[in-house]
Amino acid sequence: MTLQPLDVPPALPLAGRLLVAAPVLTDPTFARAVVLLLDHDEEGSLGLVLNRPSHVPVGAVLPPWDGRTTGTDVLFTGGPVAEDSALALGLHTGPEDGPEPEGFRRVAGPFGLVDLDIDPDESLAEIDAIRIYAGYSGWSAGQLDDEIAEGAWYVVDGGPADVFDADPEDLWMRVLRRQVGDLAFVATPSIDPNLN
């Protein structure tokens, strides 16, 4: 299948931006996915799928973190890589050049990874929001750039309201709808891309 890119101005895939799956991306792992890009360089890319909550309570896997997550107290599926491991994504809105909270390592803007091995009471005092993900999404060197060039992903700006959205299952549609130009029309396609 040849992907048909929209007439959308290209955006660079930078840490902190969102990757939004194009309708032609039908692989169940990434169909209608919204990914927060945590790292992108010449060695590859890493991100977390934001809109795949699971039915597994955080407390069933990480008892000290039970009741500590933002919006919903379930694990999210961050991607197909290392699904047997957990990553905690935190939000710290303090100054980027200021001290970081205990157990927090900034990766992009206000977003950072939270050390799940420390006492939540110590780390959460200065962290504004947190979600825990099973696994992550990863791309080898050049792979994500190729997928973007083929039209499989749109790169857009996002923020804390997207990352910690209270209704993550509809995030894909809402992120696309607020875009300008042709990209906003993508928010309401048929499930079957051949009908679009």
JORAQUI-V833166 format. One record per residue. OMEGA is omega in whole degrees, 0 to 359 (999 if undefined). Layout:
omega: (OMEGA & OMEGA)
This chain:
omega: (176 & 179 & 179 & 179 & 175 & 174 & 184 & 178 & 182 & 175 & 180 & 176 & 181 & 176 & 181 & 177 & 179 & 168 & 180 & 183 & 174 & 181 & 180 & 178 & 188 & 175 & 185 & 180 & 186 & 179 & 181 & 179 & 170 & 185 & 171 & 180 & 181 & 181 & 177 & 178 & 184 & 180 & 180 & 184 & 180 & 179 & 179 & 174 & 186 & 190 & 177 & 176 & 177 & 175 & 183 & 178 & 178 & 182 & 179 & 183 & 183 & 186 & 180 & 184 & 178 & 179 & 184 & 185 & 186 & 173 & 181 & 186 & 176 & 172 & 173 & 175 & 185 & 180 & 187 & 184 & 175 & 181 & 178 & 177 & 182 & 173 & 177 & 178 & 181 & 177 & 176 & 186 & 176 & 181 & 181 & 180 & 179 & 179 & 179 & 177 & 176 & 176 & 181 & 177 & 183 & 177 & 181 & 179 & 181 & 185 & 178 & 177 & 182 & 179 & 181 & 180 & 179 & 180 & 181 & 180 & 179 & 186 & 187 & 182 & 182 & 180 & 187 & 181 & 178 & 171 & 182 & 186 & 171 & 180 & 180 & 178 & 181 & 178 & 178 & 183 & 177 & 185 & 181 & 178 & 178 & 180 & 178 & 179 & 179 & 179 & 181 & 182 & 168 & 179 & 182 & 175 & 178 & 180 & 182 & 180 & 176 & 186 & 181 & 182 & 181 & 180 & 189 & 184 & 177 & 184 & 182 & 183 & 182 & 179 & 180 & 183 & 183 & 179 & 180 & 175 & 184 & 186 & 179 & 181 & 182 & 186 & 183 & 180 & 170 & 175 & 179 & 183 & 179 & 179 & 182 & 999)
